[in-house]
Each structure stands twice: as C-alpha cells, then as structure tokens.
Amino acid sequence: MSKLLEGKTAVIAGVANKWSLAFAIAESFAREGARIVLTYLNEKQRETVESITAGIPIARMLPCDVTKDDDLDALTASLRESGEPVDALVHSLAFANRADLEGLFLDTGRDGFLLAQNVSAYSLVALSRAVAPLMTNGGSIMTLTYIGSTRAMPSYNVMGVAKASLEASMRYLARDLGPQKIRVNAISAGAVKTASARAVKDLSVMLEATKERSPLRHTTEPGEVGDAAVFLASDLSRGVTGNILFVDSGMQLL
C-alpha cells in the first residue's frame, strides 16, 4: 500500500495479546505509517503489550481503565501534553462474565448484564468523549462488533445485547460528532480465534460453518480486519460515517 496513514496519530484501545484484533489493527496502522498510541489496563498488561509490540513502532503507551473516569480524564490530559492532534481512535474492548455466555440468556444476572454493557458498550461513549476534543482536524472513531448483535447466536447471550447497544451508540455518536468532521463507524468481524472469543462455547462450530458456508469459503483473518480499519482511519473513508463494515467472508448474507 502507499502509507495511507502517514502523518496521522491513532489511539488504539484493546491490544491485550498477539491474537487480539486490536493487535492486527496496530500492525496494519504501523505498515501505513501511523503514529500509534496504545492504552493498557494495568502494569501486568503493559508488560505483555510491550513484549508483543516490540516489532511495531509505538510512540506512547498510556494507562486507561475505561471503567474509571479518573483514568479517562488522565488519558485526555496525557494526549493533550504531546501537542499533536489525534486523527483516529480504535475501540476494541469487550468483556462479560464467562458464566453469562453459557446456558440461557434468561438467567443473566443484573450485575453481569451491567458489567457487559459498561465495558463493551458504554466504554465507546466514554473513550470518544475523552479523545474527541483532541481531534481538532476531524478524524475517525471506530469500534469492533459482531453479527450476534442482530441475531441470537448460540453462547453469545449477554455479549450480543451489549454489541447491539454498542452499535446504537456508534450511530448516535456519528450524529453528534459529524459537525466536528469526526466519523464514527464499526467493523463487524467474522468469528476469529482470539483469546476472548474462546470464551464462546461453540466457537469451533462457528469457524467450521464459515469455512463451509460463507461466500468466500474461509474464516476471517485478523489482517483483513486490520486493513479494513486502515480504510476507515484514512481519508479514503472521508464520506463514511454511522456505518457497519462487515469483514466476515460474507456470513452476514446467510
């Protein structure tokens, strides 16, 4: 490609390990010349992220627990200190109790429901509010979703409901931030064998079904998601906002 993100600063939240989609996005962004800022949850995660991103030029690493307002305020202050505008924000965060991904959705407890909503959906709103003031030249905000937001997928349960909330939040943010020339979109990735996806009981069945039934007859590769994120972060997507870009080998058609 041709350095589509050269001169742009991108904040990526959600790199947890080398299998995470956020890591694949960081790799694609680095290839295209972006200045990359990563957030991490705690010191233990920082060590992990530093080790797996050793081959990627990372400009800064900043702590941020998206469930803590003080951390979000500190993130804004730290980004402002650099004096550089932010051009892209990648939100790749999701969490639910493993027990709430098993059995019946009907049995989801209040605390588990609110936890999934807080980390997986509201965090997009919170991060956008923290970073948007630094997007002085306009920019692109994107999040990661899954088709379980609109279809009742086996063993996805409370996370599917959280993803539905995430997608609705994306659309409302697109409306709010459009006047500032900030685009907000989502990538709906197909089933990928990430560390977090392994919590989904029938993941192997989903992967096999994608190989057999999807129009492209192959499972989603992390690099495909990374390259789609490059498009959304680049000026090529300057007229695109409030949309969901499916990167799932066509499974959304079935």
TISE-974985 format. One record per residue (C-alpha): residue in three letters; chain; x, y, z. Coordinates in pm, 1 decimal, padded with zeros to 6 digits. Each point is the difference from the previous one (the first is absolute). Layout:
N
{tivo ALA fimi A c1 X c2 Y c3 Z} .
...
***
This chain:
254
{tivo MET fimi A c1 00000.0 c2 00000.0 c3 00000.0} .
{tivo SER fimi A c1 00105.7 c2 00366.1 c3 -00003.8} .
{tivo LYS fimi A c1 00035.0 c2 00127.7 c3 00358.2} .
{tivo LEU fimi A c1 -00367.8 c2 00090.3 c3 00026.0} .
{tivo LEU fimi A c1 00037.0 c2 00107.6 c3 00363.6} .
{tivo GLU fimi A c1 00328.3 c2 00185.7 c3 -00017.0} .
{tivo GLY fimi A c1 -00010.5 c2 00310.3 c3 00218.4} .
{tivo LYS fimi A c1 -00301.9 c2 -00126.1 c3 00195.4} .
{tivo THR fimi A c1 -00011.0 c2 -00084.1 c3 00370.7} .
{tivo ALA fimi A c1 -00215.0 c2 -00295.8 c3 00101.3} .
{tivo VAL fimi A c1 -00103.5 c2 -00102.6 c3 00351.2} .
{tivo ILE fimi A c1 -00072.0 c2 -00371.3 c3 00026.8} .
{tivo ALA fimi A c1 -00175.7 c2 -00143.7 c3 00305.5} .
{tivo GLY fimi A c1 -00024.3 c2 -00374.9 c3 00039.1} .
{tivo VAL fimi A c1 00334.5 c2 -00157.4 c3 -00087.4} .
{tivo ALA fimi A c1 00013.1 c2 -00281.6 c3 00253.9} .
{tivo ASN fimi A c1 00200.3 c2 -00272.0 c3 -00174.8} .
{tivo LYS fimi A c1 00131.3 c2 -00092.8 c3 -00342.6} .
{tivo TRP fimi A c1 -00331.2 c2 -00162.5 c3 -00097.4} .
{tivo SER fimi A c1 -00214.1 c2 00308.7 c3 00065.0} .
{tivo LEU fimi A c1 -00150.7 c2 00186.2 c3 -00293.4} .
{tivo ALA fimi A c1 00138.5 c2 00322.0 c3 00146.4} .
{tivo PHE fimi A c1 00349.8 c2 -00143.1 c3 -00045.0} .
{tivo ALA fimi A c1 -00072.0 c2 -00076.5 c3 -00366.6} .
{tivo ILE fimi A c1 -00128.8 c2 00356.0 c3 -00040.8} .
{tivo ALA fimi A c1 00317.0 c2 00136.9 c3 00161.4} .
{tivo GLU fimi A c1 00208.4 c2 -00200.8 c3 -00246.0} .
{tivo SER fimi A c1 -00195.5 c2 00132.8 c3 -00297.9} .
{tivo PHE fimi A c1 00013.4 c2 00356.6 c3 00130.4} .
{tivo ALA fimi A c1 00376.8 c2 -00024.2 c3 00051.1} .
{tivo ARG fimi A c1 00046.3 c2 -00128.7 c3 -00354.5} .
{tivo GLU fimi A c1 -00188.7 c2 00302.3 c3 -00128.8} .
{tivo GLY fimi A c1 00213.3 c2 00247.0 c3 00194.7} .
{tivo ALA fimi A c1 -00225.7 c2 00095.5 c3 00291.9} .
{tivo ARG fimi A c1 00136.7 c2 00134.7 c3 00326.1} .
{tivo ILE fimi A c1 -00148.3 c2 -00249.9 c3 00246.0} .
{tivo VAL fimi A c1 -00102.4 c2 00057.5 c3 00360.6} .
{tivo LEU fimi A c1 -00114.0 c2 -00307.9 c3 00193.3} .
{tivo THR fimi A c1 -00199.1 c2 -00011.5 c3 00320.9} .
{tivo TYR fimi A c1 00032.2 c2 -00278.0 c3 00254.5} .
{tivo LEU fimi A c1 -00202.7 c2 -00108.9 c3 00300.9} .
{tivo ASN fimi A c1 00266.3 c2 -00054.5 c3 00266.9} .
{tivo GLU fimi A c1 00372.9 c2 -00057.2 c3 00046.0} .
{tivo LYS fimi A c1 -00026.8 c2 -00373.9 c3 -00057.5} .
{tivo GLN fimi A c1 -00170.8 c2 00060.4 c3 -00333.4} .
{tivo ARG fimi A c1 00252.1 c2 00269.3 c3 -00085.8} .
{tivo GLU fimi A c1 00282.4 c2 -00253.8 c3 00022.2} .
{tivo THR fimi A c1 -00187.6 c2 -00235.8 c3 -00230.2} .
{tivo VAL fimi A c1 -00081.3 c2 00270.4 c3 -00252.9} .
{tivo GLU fimi A c1 00357.9 c2 00128.7 c3 -00001.0} .
{tivo SER fimi A c1 00132.3 c2 -00347.8 c3 -00072.9} .
{tivo ILE fimi A c1 -00235.8 c2 -00076.2 c3 -00290.3} .
{tivo THR fimi A c1 00033.7 c2 00342.9 c3 -00162.3} .
{tivo ALA fimi A c1 00380.5 c2 00004.7 c3 00006.7} .
{tivo GLY fimi A c1 00007.6 c2 -00012.1 c3 -00379.1} .
{tivo ILE fimi A c1 -00251.8 c2 00283.0 c3 -00041.4} .
{tivo PRO fimi A c1 00104.1 c2 00364.9 c3 00038.6} .
{tivo ILE fimi A c1 -00218.2 c2 00113.4 c3 00291.4} .
{tivo ALA fimi A c1 00020.0 c2 00369.9 c3 00081.8} .
{tivo ARG fimi A c1 -00154.9 c2 -00017.6 c3 00347.4} .
{tivo MET fimi A c1 -00173.2 c2 -00238.9 c3 00237.9} .
{tivo LEU fimi A c1 -00251.5 c2 00148.3 c3 00241.2} .
{tivo PRO fimi A c1 -00195.4 c2 -00162.7 c3 00284.6} .
{tivo CYS fimi A c1 -00378.1 c2 00007.8 c3 -00021.9} .
{tivo ASP fimi A c1 -00265.4 c2 -00203.5 c3 00176.4} .
{tivo VAL fimi A c1 -00312.0 c2 00103.6 c3 -00190.0} .
{tivo THR fimi A c1 -00219.2 c2 -00072.5 c3 00303.7} .
{tivo LYS fimi A c1 00173.7 c2 00279.7 c3 00195.2} .
{tivo ASP fimi A c1 -00073.4 c2 00362.4 c3 -00079.2} .
{tivo ASP fimi A c1 00328.2 c2 00114.3 c3 00155.4} .
{tivo ASP fimi A c1 00192.5 c2 -00220.2 c3 -00244.3} .
{tivo LEU fimi A c1 -00193.7 c2 00144.0 c3 -00293.1} .
{tivo ASP fimi A c1 00069.7 c2 00355.7 c3 00115.9} .
{tivo ALA fimi A c1 00369.3 c2 -00088.3 c3 00035.8} .
{tivo LEU fimi A c1 00000.1 c2 -00143.7 c3 -00352.5} .
{tivo THR fimi A c1 -00133.2 c2 00327.0 c3 -00140.9} .
{tivo ALA fimi A c1 00263.5 c2 00197.2 c3 00191.2} .
{tivo SER fimi A c1 00284.1 c2 -00227.7 c3 -00112.5} .
{tivo LEU fimi A c1 -00104.9 c2 00018.8 c3 -00364.3} .
{tivo ARG fimi A c1 -00027.5 c2 00377.3 c3 00020.6} .
{tivo GLU fimi A c1 00354.8 c2 00024.9 c3 00141.2} .
{tivo SER fimi A c1 00146.9 c2 -00129.7 c3 -00324.5} .
{tivo GLY fimi A c1 -00133.7 c2 00298.6 c3 -00189.5} .
{tivo GLU fimi A c1 -00093.6 c2 -00226.9 c3 -00290.7} .
{tivo PRO fimi A c1 -00361.5 c2 -00033.7 c3 -00115.2} .
{tivo VAL fimi A c1 -00154.3 c2 -00346.6 c3 00001.4} .
{tivo ASP fimi A c1 -00126.4 c2 -00120.9 c3 -00337.0} .
{tivo ALA fimi A c1 -00139.4 c2 -00345.2 c3 00080.7} .
{tivo LEU fimi A c1 -00135.1 c2 -00190.9 c3 00298.8} .
{tivo VAL fimi A c1 -00042.0 c2 -00377.1 c3 -00003.0} .
{tivo HIS fimi A c1 -00230.4 c2 -00147.2 c3 00265.4} .
{tivo SER fimi A c1 00053.8 c2 -00375.0 c3 00023.7} .
{tivo LEU fimi A c1 -00123.2 c2 -00073.8 c3 00350.6} .
{tivo ALA fimi A c1 -00254.4 c2 -00254.2 c3 00119.3} .
{tivo PHE fimi A c1 -00053.5 c2 -00209.1 c3 00310.0} .
{tivo ALA fimi A c1 -00266.5 c2 -00216.4 c3 00160.1} .
{tivo ASN fimi A c1 00007.6 c2 -00259.5 c3 00272.2} .
{tivo ARG fimi A c1 00062.6 c2 -00342.2 c3 -00150.6} .
{tivo ALA fimi A c1 -00302.6 c2 -00136.5 c3 00186.1} .
{tivo ASP fimi A c1 -00221.7 c2 00251.2 c3 -00179.9} .
{tivo LEU fimi A c1 00110.9 c2 -00138.5 c3 -00336.8} .
{tivo GLU fimi A c1 -00125.9 c2 -00346.9 c3 00089.6} .
{tivo GLY fimi A c1 -00345.4 c2 -00141.5 c3 00051.7} .
{tivo LEU fimi A c1 -00303.7 c2 00223.3 c3 -00048.1} .
{tivo PHE fimi A c1 00007.0 c2 00375.2 c3 -00053.2} .
{tivo LEU fimi A c1 -00310.7 c2 -00001.2 c3 00218.8} .
{tivo ASP fimi A c1 00220.7 c2 -00083.9 c3 00298.4} .
{tivo THR fimi A c1 00227.4 c2 00303.5 c3 -00039.4} .
{tivo GLY fimi A c1 00033.6 c2 00179.6 c3 00332.4} .
{tivo ARG fimi A c1 -00025.9 c2 00375.5 c3 00038.8} .
{tivo ASP fimi A c1 00365.3 c2 00045.7 c3 00091.8} .
{tivo GLY fimi A c1 00122.2 c2 -00208.0 c3 -00295.2} .
{tivo PHE fimi A c1 -00227.6 c2 00186.8 c3 -00238.9} .
{tivo LEU fimi A c1 00121.2 c2 00340.2 c3 00118.3} .
{tivo LEU fimi A c1 00364.8 c2 -00110.1 c3 -00005.3} .
{tivo ALA fimi A c1 -00024.7 c2 -00104.7 c3 -00366.1} .
{tivo GLN fimi A c1 -00172.3 c2 00326.0 c3 -00089.3} .
{tivo ASN fimi A c1 00253.2 c2 00212.2 c3 00188.6} .
{tivo VAL fimi A c1 00316.1 c2 -00154.0 c3 -00143.7} .
{tivo SER fimi A c1 -00125.9 c2 -00098.0 c3 -00344.9} .
{tivo ALA fimi A c1 -00234.3 c2 00286.4 c3 -00094.1} .
{tivo TYR fimi A c1 00015.2 c2 00302.3 c3 00227.5} .
{tivo SER fimi A c1 00378.1 c2 00002.4 c3 -00025.9} .
{tivo LEU fimi A c1 -00033.4 c2 00114.0 c3 -00362.8} .
{tivo VAL fimi A c1 -00192.8 c2 00305.3 c3 00117.2} .
{tivo ALA fimi A c1 00247.3 c2 00065.6 c3 00281.3} .
{tivo LEU fimi A c1 00308.6 c2 -00036.7 c3 -00221.1} .
{tivo SER fimi A c1 -00151.4 c2 00212.8 c3 -00274.4} .
{tivo ARG fimi A c1 -00072.8 c2 00276.0 c3 00250.3} .
{tivo ALA fimi A c1 00359.9 c2 -00023.6 c3 00125.0} .
{tivo VAL fimi A c1 00166.3 c2 00006.0 c3 -00342.4} .
{tivo ALA fimi A c1 -00232.5 c2 00203.9 c3 -00224.6} .
{tivo PRO fimi A c1 00121.7 c2 00335.7 c3 00141.1} .
{tivo LEU fimi A c1 00346.7 c2 -00090.3 c3 -00133.3} .
{tivo MET fimi A c1 -00136.5 c2 -00062.3 c3 -00352.1} .
{tivo THR fimi A c1 00042.3 c2 00364.3 c3 -00096.3} .
{tivo ASN fimi A c1 00038.2 c2 -00081.8 c3 -00368.8} .
{tivo GLY fimi A c1 -00292.6 c2 -00240.3 c3 -00006.2} .
{tivo GLY fimi A c1 00065.8 c2 -00371.8 c3 00006.8} .
{tivo SER fimi A c1 -00128.2 c2 -00353.4 c3 00017.9} .
{tivo ILE fimi A c1 -00133.0 c2 -00203.4 c3 00291.0} .
{tivo MET fimi A c1 -00065.8 c2 -00368.8 c3 -00049.7} .
{tivo THR fimi A c1 -00110.8 c2 -00294.1 c3 00209.7} .
{tivo LEU fimi A c1 -00016.7 c2 -00378.4 c3 -00041.0} .
{tivo THR fimi A c1 -00331.0 c2 -00180.0 c3 -00000.8} .
{tivo TYR fimi A c1 -00146.5 c2 -00337.6 c3 -00101.3} .
{tivo ILE fimi A c1 -00313.1 c2 -00125.0 c3 -00173.2} .
{tivo GLY fimi A c1 -00122.6 c2 -00138.4 c3 00332.9} .
{tivo SER fimi A c1 -00131.4 c2 00353.0 c3 00054.2} .
{tivo THR fimi A c1 -00290.8 c2 -00068.0 c3 -00234.3} .
{tivo ARG fimi A c1 -00023.6 c2 -00379.3 c3 00005.4} .
{tivo ALA fimi A c1 -00046.2 c2 -00216.4 c3 00306.7} .
{tivo MET fimi A c1 00322.5 c2 -00197.4 c3 -00032.2} .
{tivo PRO fimi A c1 00063.5 c2 -00305.4 c3 00219.5} .
{tivo SER fimi A c1 00217.4 c2 00069.7 c3 00304.8} .
{tivo TYR fimi A c1 00026.2 c2 00373.0 c3 -00074.0} .
{tivo ASN fimi A c1 -00284.4 c2 00106.5 c3 00227.4} .
{tivo VAL fimi A c1 00073.3 c2 00316.2 c3 00199.9} .
{tivo MET fimi A c1 00283.2 c2 00097.7 c3 -00233.8} .
{tivo GLY fimi A c1 -00241.0 c2 00009.3 c3 -00293.9} .
{tivo VAL fimi A c1 -00218.3 c2 00244.7 c3 00189.3} .
{tivo ALA fimi A c1 00306.4 c2 00207.7 c3 00088.6} .
{tivo LYS fimi A c1 00105.8 c2 00007.3 c3 -00366.3} .
{tivo ALA fimi A c1 -00348.5 c2 00119.8 c3 -00097.9} .
{tivo SER fimi A c1 00040.0 c2 00283.3 c3 00248.6} .
{tivo LEU fimi A c1 00348.8 c2 00068.7 c3 -00136.1} .
{tivo GLU fimi A c1 -00130.5 c2 00032.1 c3 -00355.5} .
{tivo ALA fimi A c1 -00278.9 c2 00235.2 c3 00104.5} .
{tivo SER fimi A c1 00253.6 c2 00208.2 c3 00192.4} .
{tivo MET fimi A c1 00218.5 c2 00016.1 c3 -00310.0} .
{tivo ARG fimi A c1 -00284.2 c2 00144.0 c3 -00204.3} .
{tivo TYR fimi A c1 -00090.3 c2 00264.3 c3 00257.8} .
{tivo LEU fimi A c1 00365.5 c2 00098.3 c3 00034.7} .
{tivo ALA fimi A c1 00022.3 c2 00032.1 c3 -00378.6} .
{tivo ARG fimi A c1 -00286.9 c2 00246.6 c3 00010.7} .
{tivo ASP fimi A c1 00146.3 c2 00196.4 c3 00291.9} .
{tivo LEU fimi A c1 00356.2 c2 00019.9 c3 -00130.2} .
{tivo GLY fimi A c1 -00068.1 c2 00046.9 c3 -00370.3} .
{tivo PRO fimi A c1 00000.7 c2 00382.2 c3 00022.5} .
{tivo GLN fimi A c1 00358.1 c2 -00026.9 c3 00130.0} .
{tivo LYS fimi A c1 00093.6 c2 -00205.6 c3 -00308.4} .
{tivo ILE fimi A c1 00044.1 c2 -00307.6 c3 00218.2} .
{tivo ARG fimi A c1 -00123.4 c2 -00322.0 c3 -00157.5} .
{tivo VAL fimi A c1 -00120.3 c2 -00289.1 c3 00217.2} .
{tivo ASN fimi A c1 -00035.6 c2 -00350.5 c3 -00140.9} .
{tivo ALA fimi A c1 00017.9 c2 -00366.3 c3 00097.5} .
{tivo ILE fimi A c1 00165.7 c2 -00306.7 c3 -00146.4} .
{tivo SER fimi A c1 -00202.4 c2 -00317.0 c3 00036.4} .
{tivo ALA fimi A c1 00263.7 c2 -00270.8 c3 -00010.9} .
{tivo GLY fimi A c1 -00075.7 c2 -00363.6 c3 -00061.5} .
{tivo ALA fimi A c1 00083.7 c2 -00263.3 c3 00258.5} .
{tivo VAL fimi A c1 00373.1 c2 00016.9 c3 00072.5} .
{tivo LYS fimi A c1 00192.5 c2 -00219.4 c3 00242.7} .
{tivo THR fimi A c1 00096.8 c2 00278.4 c3 00240.1} .
{tivo ALA fimi A c1 00066.4 c2 -00060.7 c3 00369.3} .
{tivo SER fimi A c1 -00329.3 c2 00162.7 c3 00098.0} .
{tivo ALA fimi A c1 -00196.5 c2 -00189.3 c3 -00267.2} .
{tivo ARG fimi A c1 00107.5 c2 -00328.1 c3 00156.8} .
{tivo ALA fimi A c1 -00245.8 c2 00076.0 c3 00276.9} .
{tivo VAL fimi A c1 -00276.7 c2 -00063.2 c3 -00254.3} .
{tivo LYS fimi A c1 -00090.7 c2 -00366.0 c3 00041.4} .
{tivo ASP fimi A c1 -00073.9 c2 -00081.2 c3 -00366.1} .
{tivo LEU fimi A c1 00282.9 c2 00199.3 c3 -00158.5} .
{tivo SER fimi A c1 00144.2 c2 -00301.1 c3 -00184.4} .
{tivo VAL fimi A c1 -00342.7 c2 -00076.7 c3 -00147.9} .
{tivo MET fimi A c1 -00032.8 c2 00360.5 c3 -00116.2} .
{tivo LEU fimi A c1 00342.9 c2 -00007.9 c3 -00162.6} .
{tivo GLU fimi A c1 -00075.6 c2 -00323.7 c3 -00182.6} .
{tivo ALA fimi A c1 -00335.6 c2 00134.6 c3 -00118.9} .
{tivo THR fimi A c1 00176.6 c2 00305.0 c3 -00143.6} .
{tivo LYS fimi A c1 00240.0 c2 -00221.2 c3 -00195.5} .
{tivo GLU fimi A c1 -00283.4 c2 -00206.5 c3 -00140.2} .
{tivo ARG fimi A c1 -00276.6 c2 00254.5 c3 -00054.4} .
{tivo SER fimi A c1 00137.0 c2 00352.2 c3 -00041.1} .
{tivo PRO fimi A c1 00010.6 c2 00139.3 c3 -00355.7} .
{tivo LEU fimi A c1 00380.6 c2 00031.2 c3 00021.5} .
{tivo ARG fimi A c1 00035.6 c2 -00342.7 c3 00164.3} .
{tivo HIS fimi A c1 00260.8 c2 00103.7 c3 00254.0} .
{tivo THR fimi A c1 00008.5 c2 00125.0 c3 00355.3} .
{tivo THR fimi A c1 00072.7 c2 00362.3 c3 00073.3} .
{tivo GLU fimi A c1 00368.2 c2 00082.5 c3 00029.9} .
{tivo PRO fimi A c1 00115.7 c2 00266.3 c3 00249.9} .
{tivo GLY fimi A c1 00189.7 c2 00178.7 c3 -00276.7} .
{tivo GLU fimi A c1 -00322.8 c2 00046.5 c3 -00194.3} .
{tivo VAL fimi A c1 -00144.6 c2 00185.6 c3 00297.8} .
{tivo GLY fimi A c1 00319.1 c2 00202.5 c3 00035.5} .
{tivo ASP fimi A c1 -00012.6 c2 00109.8 c3 -00362.3} .
{tivo ALA fimi A c1 -00368.0 c2 00093.7 c3 00026.1} .
{tivo ALA fimi A c1 00093.0 c2 00215.0 c3 00298.4} .
{tivo VAL fimi A c1 00265.2 c2 00172.3 c3 -00213.0} .
{tivo PHE fimi A c1 -00272.1 c2 00095.2 c3 -00246.9} .
{tivo LEU fimi A c1 -00219.6 c2 00143.6 c3 00274.3} .
{tivo ALA fimi A c1 00290.1 c2 00192.9 c3 00153.3} .
{tivo SER fimi A c1 00119.6 c2 00137.6 c3 -00332.9} .
{tivo ASP fimi A c1 -00134.2 c2 00285.2 c3 -00209.7} .
{tivo LEU fimi A c1 -00139.8 c2 -00261.5 c3 -00239.9} .
{tivo SER fimi A c1 -00298.0 c2 -00034.0 c3 00236.8} .
{tivo ARG fimi A c1 -00054.6 c2 00375.5 c3 00035.5} .
{tivo GLY fimi A c1 -00366.0 c2 -00033.1 c3 -00102.0} .
{tivo VAL fimi A c1 -00080.1 c2 -00304.1 c3 00213.5} .
{tivo THR fimi A c1 -00155.1 c2 00025.4 c3 00345.9} .
{tivo GLY fimi A c1 -00260.7 c2 -00184.1 c3 00206.7} .
{tivo ASN fimi A c1 00065.8 c2 -00319.9 c3 -00193.2} .
{tivo ILE fimi A c1 00085.1 c2 -00360.8 c3 00077.9} .
{tivo LEU fimi A c1 00264.6 c2 -00146.9 c3 -00229.2} .
{tivo PHE fimi A c1 -00030.4 c2 -00379.6 c3 -00010.6} .
{tivo VAL fimi A c1 00329.0 c2 -00188.3 c3 -00020.9} .
{tivo ASP fimi A c1 -00133.1 c2 -00352.7 c3 00038.0} .
{tivo SER fimi A c1 00044.0 c2 -00178.4 c3 -00334.6} .
{tivo GLY fimi A c1 -00363.5 c2 00080.8 c3 -00072.9} .
{tivo MET fimi A c1 -00158.6 c2 -00186.7 c3 00293.4} .
{tivo GLN fimi A c1 -00238.6 c2 00292.6 c3 00058.4} .
{tivo LEU fimi A c1 -00175.3 c2 -00104.7 c3 -00322.5} .
{tivo LEU fimi A c1 -00108.0 c2 -00338.2 c3 00136.4} .
***
